[in-house]
Amino acid sequence: MEFPIFKTKIKGLTRRFNLTDPAEQREYFRQKAGKEIEGLRRYLKNNTFVAYLLGKKNSGKGTYAKMFAEVVSPERIEHFSVGDMVRALDKQWIDPEKRKDLLDFLKKNYRGRFSLKEVVSLFEKRSTKNLLPTELILTLIKREIGKKKKKALFIDGFPRDMDQMNFSLFFRDLIDYRADPDVFVLIDVPEIVIDQRIRWRRVCPICQTSRNLKLLPTSRVGFDKEKKEFYLICDNPKCKGARLVSKEGDELGIKPLKERFEKDDKLLKMAFSLHGIPKVLLRNTLPLQKAKEFVDDYEITPEYVFHWKEKENKVEIEEKPWTFLVDGKLSVSLLPQPVVVSLIKQMASIFLKRF
């Protein structure tokens, strides 16, 4: 399964965009994919699509889908997370009235191998290793999408298992998107990148903003002299200088996810081999020796190294290219924006042919 390197570098475009600035980011996308963005906007005035996001956990599925929606047409595109849907149902379950509404819906719409009583028990006792029955997931998705105004959808979290792959081929019929095109968006991110995203992740305990001590720090960094370690300070003024902290288990990186990654790999390979449905192939990394040819240097993920200056009583921040080995080749990772440029251009090439 080969993911091609997508070129975002444009000959003659020498401007360096600050991708952390919203106005600069808008101009970046206009310059890099303006024609395709306008084409997709025209398409979405009267059409929709269903896109299935497939990739390892923490591969950036939600980030890419939400950025695509924000750039192209936020009012006509929605990122639909199956995991978020199930977690939201937990809150509904403890409310007697909402629980009754959910059970009434299942009585009328659920069909499957398990009785309704068994399904309720499975829902209450589920875990990350024991997935809910596919028939229940499909029924719940139908319920949630039925509440919404019809939009183009990025489905995140389905298919999640091998038996769900074939269901996804006919999923648009279930949710009444019968004439709308569908597509698999397959995301290739090396495990070393995901490992570093998890290990160095830091979260504000107040506003829940997530950043990365190594790859995406806040504007302010502190140094704990007692622990001899650096920490991030939340940029949100409402948090009054709260210190970002790591989540329990993050220090293990991808170790607890190995079994899930093996399943995700099988899903990606199966989706790649299927006929009759187009595929968008996104890759997050490329060999360092090819980087200058394919991307601009500001599109590459930097690494941040901190130094404590005792005399000045301050933290000095050093920014440098983040490099690592993938299949024995020194490689670099891309920021989300160039990956989304690739997503925009590939989606346009698929949908605008039918428009």
Secondary structure, DSSP 8 states (H G I E B T S, - for coil): ----------TT------TTSHHHHHHHHHHHHHHHHHHHHHHHTT---EEEEE--TTSSHHHHHHHHHHHH-TTTEEEEEHHHHHHHHHHHHTSHHHHHHHHHHHHHH--SSS-HHHHHHHHHT--SSS---HHHHHHHHHHHHHTS---EEEEES-S-SHHHHHHHTTHHHHTT-TTS-EEEEEEE--HHHHHHHHHTEEE-TTT--EEETTTB--SEEEEETTTTEEEEE---GGG-S-B-B--TTGGGTTGGGHHHHHHHHHHHHHHHH-SSS-EEEEESEEEHHHHHHHS-GGGB-EEEEEEEETTTTEEEEEEEE-EEEETTEEEEEB-HHHHHHHHHHHHHHHHTT--
